[in-house]
């Protein structure tokens, strides 16, 4: 079964990794934007790529925690009449009242749009939500008359409206609460068991080979941001490796370094190997080596033996330049940072970088030019020879 994973990414990266691991180990194909094989389409906004992937799915799993997420920024979702629905809340007098809500397209988060498209296309949706968020929703409804109400845990009030909109669908309107990742895993396994019972067993006895993700080495690559994720995804696809990769952007080097045990270490229990790739942002060779020593000490103190660290020096843009423009790369002795890249090659937007990687980037030249790029690629290739049971 092809399953789309819908949720905000920043606050649920560990949950998303767990879902992918469990579902793929059970033989399902999971569509999720951290994957190098996510069906990206050149010329489409990343939000629209997700909406197109929804239409190719058999089922959608929606995870909701505290964040509402970014608002839809694409262009392919056809304008529709505003979503109008009501919620049962409490007036200042204490009496119950139905409050009418109206949501235009420009107020919907991308997660809401994904679930909306799934319902529109008749694709089943299973929703899991943090119990604390559900409890706070009830608090909000008891104070619905307050326009100044500000939730303590959840990001904004819109997330409560999204949840109530789900419960008012005619089908697939049940929300399963979870308290922690341990509680969520138990409920996910129970749900998967019921799902497998509902899937007919294949009757075709053909010996034709079918793609199966079970048994593959599972590798998590933690990067800083979306450009880094795009570059690593391109590398993985170019190498055509047999391992299963999940690439997770953390949106900040210092968050990784300062909260390593909370941000990175938990992945070591889910994946056979975890790779951390950061920009060094170093101005001198000495500063670069100090960064390497700092990261190695942090990894060692975590006591996670299956985590390794790498730096792009001074940034991931240097790797791109190494396989893109030797003149510029040599002019700066390989020290191409974001500022130089933007000035000499162009703004490092996602679409621009994707086009450069697809149409102009030379993998072989980058391998022979940039030593950090070479080491990183060799490490990915060597992990394919590491058994899950070693």
Secondary structure as the mmCIF struct_conf table of DSSP 4:
data_model
#
loop_
_struct_conf.conf_type_id
_struct_conf.id
_struct_conf.beg_label_comp_id
_struct_conf.beg_label_asym_id
_struct_conf.beg_label_seq_id
_struct_conf.end_label_comp_id
_struct_conf.end_label_asym_id
_struct_conf.end_label_seq_id
STRN STRN1 UNK A 2 UNK A 7
BEND BEND1 UNK A 9 UNK A 9
TURN_TY1_P TURN_TY1_P1 UNK A 10 UNK A 12
HELX_RH_AL_P HELX_RH_AL_P1 UNK A 13 UNK A 25
TURN_TY1_P TURN_TY1_P2 UNK A 26 UNK A 27
STRN STRN2 UNK A 29 UNK A 31
TURN_TY1_P TURN_TY1_P3 UNK A 33 UNK A 34
BEND BEND2 UNK A 35 UNK A 35
TURN_TY1_P TURN_TY1_P4 UNK A 36 UNK A 37
BEND BEND3 UNK A 38 UNK A 38
TURN_TY1_P TURN_TY1_P5 UNK A 42 UNK A 43
BEND BEND4 UNK A 44 UNK A 44
HELX_RH_AL_P HELX_RH_AL_P2 UNK A 46 UNK A 55
TURN_TY1_P TURN_TY1_P6 UNK A 56 UNK A 56
BEND BEND5 UNK A 58 UNK A 58
STRN STRN3 UNK A 59 UNK A 64
BEND BEND6 UNK A 66 UNK A 66
HELX_LH_PP_P HELX_LH_PP_P1 UNK A 70 UNK A 70
STRN STRN4 UNK A 71 UNK A 71
HELX_LH_PP_P HELX_LH_PP_P2 UNK A 72 UNK A 72
BEND BEND7 UNK A 75 UNK A 75
BEND BEND8 UNK A 77 UNK A 77
HELX_LH_PP_P HELX_LH_PP_P3 UNK A 81 UNK A 82
STRN STRN5 UNK A 83 UNK A 90
TURN_TY1_P TURN_TY1_P7 UNK A 92 UNK A 93
BEND BEND9 UNK A 94 UNK A 94
STRN STRN6 UNK A 96 UNK A 103
HELX_RH_3T_P HELX_RH_3T_P1 UNK A 105 UNK A 107
STRN STRN7 UNK A 109 UNK A 109
HELX_RH_AL_P HELX_RH_AL_P3 UNK A 110 UNK A 120
TURN_TY1_P TURN_TY1_P8 UNK A 121 UNK A 122
STRN STRN8 UNK A 124 UNK A 130
HELX_RH_AL_P HELX_RH_AL_P4 UNK A 131 UNK A 142
TURN_TY1_P TURN_TY1_P9 UNK A 143 UNK A 145
TURN_TY1_P TURN_TY1_P10 UNK A 147 UNK A 148
BEND BEND10 UNK A 152 UNK A 155
TURN_TY1_P TURN_TY1_P11 UNK A 157 UNK A 157
HELX_RH_AL_P HELX_RH_AL_P5 UNK A 158 UNK A 167
TURN_TY1_P TURN_TY1_P12 UNK A 168 UNK A 168
BEND BEND11 UNK A 169 UNK A 172
STRN STRN9 UNK A 175 UNK A 178
BEND BEND12 UNK A 179 UNK A 180
HELX_RH_AL_P HELX_RH_AL_P6 UNK A 181 UNK A 198
BEND BEND13 UNK A 199 UNK A 199
HELX_LH_PP_P HELX_LH_PP_P4 UNK A 200 UNK A 202
TURN_TY1_P TURN_TY1_P13 UNK A 214 UNK A 215
HELX_LH_PP_P HELX_LH_PP_P5 UNK A 216 UNK A 217
STRN STRN10 UNK A 218 UNK A 223
BEND BEND14 UNK A 224 UNK A 225
HELX_RH_AL_P HELX_RH_AL_P7 UNK A 226 UNK A 239
TURN_TY1_P TURN_TY1_P14 UNK A 240 UNK A 240
BEND BEND15 UNK A 242 UNK A 243
STRN STRN11 UNK A 244 UNK A 249
BEND BEND16 UNK A 251 UNK A 251
HELX_RH_AL_P HELX_RH_AL_P8 UNK A 253 UNK A 258
TURN_TY1_P TURN_TY1_P15 UNK A 259 UNK A 259
HELX_RH_AL_P HELX_RH_AL_P9 UNK A 260 UNK A 263
TURN_TY1_P TURN_TY1_P16 UNK A 264 UNK A 264
HELX_RH_3T_P HELX_RH_3T_P2 UNK A 265 UNK A 269
TURN_TY1_P TURN_TY1_P17 UNK A 270 UNK A 270
BEND BEND17 UNK A 271 UNK A 272
STRN STRN12 UNK A 273 UNK A 279
BEND BEND18 UNK A 283 UNK A 284
HELX_RH_AL_P HELX_RH_AL_P10 UNK A 285 UNK A 302
TURN_TY1_P TURN_TY1_P18 UNK A 303 UNK A 303
TURN_TY1_P TURN_TY1_P19 UNK A 305 UNK A 306
STRN STRN13 UNK A 307 UNK A 312
BEND BEND19 UNK A 313 UNK A 314
HELX_RH_AL_P HELX_RH_AL_P11 UNK A 316 UNK A 322
TURN_TY1_P TURN_TY1_P20 UNK A 323 UNK A 324
HELX_RH_AL_P HELX_RH_AL_P12 UNK A 326 UNK A 331
TURN_TY1_P TURN_TY1_P21 UNK A 332 UNK A 334
HELX_RH_AL_P HELX_RH_AL_P13 UNK A 338 UNK A 344
TURN_TY1_P TURN_TY1_P22 UNK A 345 UNK A 345
HELX_RH_AL_P HELX_RH_AL_P14 UNK A 350 UNK A 359
TURN_TY1_P TURN_TY1_P23 UNK A 360 UNK A 360
HELX_RH_AL_P HELX_RH_AL_P15 UNK A 363 UNK A 369
HELX_RH_AL_P HELX_RH_AL_P16 UNK A 371 UNK A 383
TURN_TY1_P TURN_TY1_P24 UNK A 384 UNK A 385
BEND BEND20 UNK A 386 UNK A 386
TURN_TY1_P TURN_TY1_P25 UNK A 388 UNK A 389
#
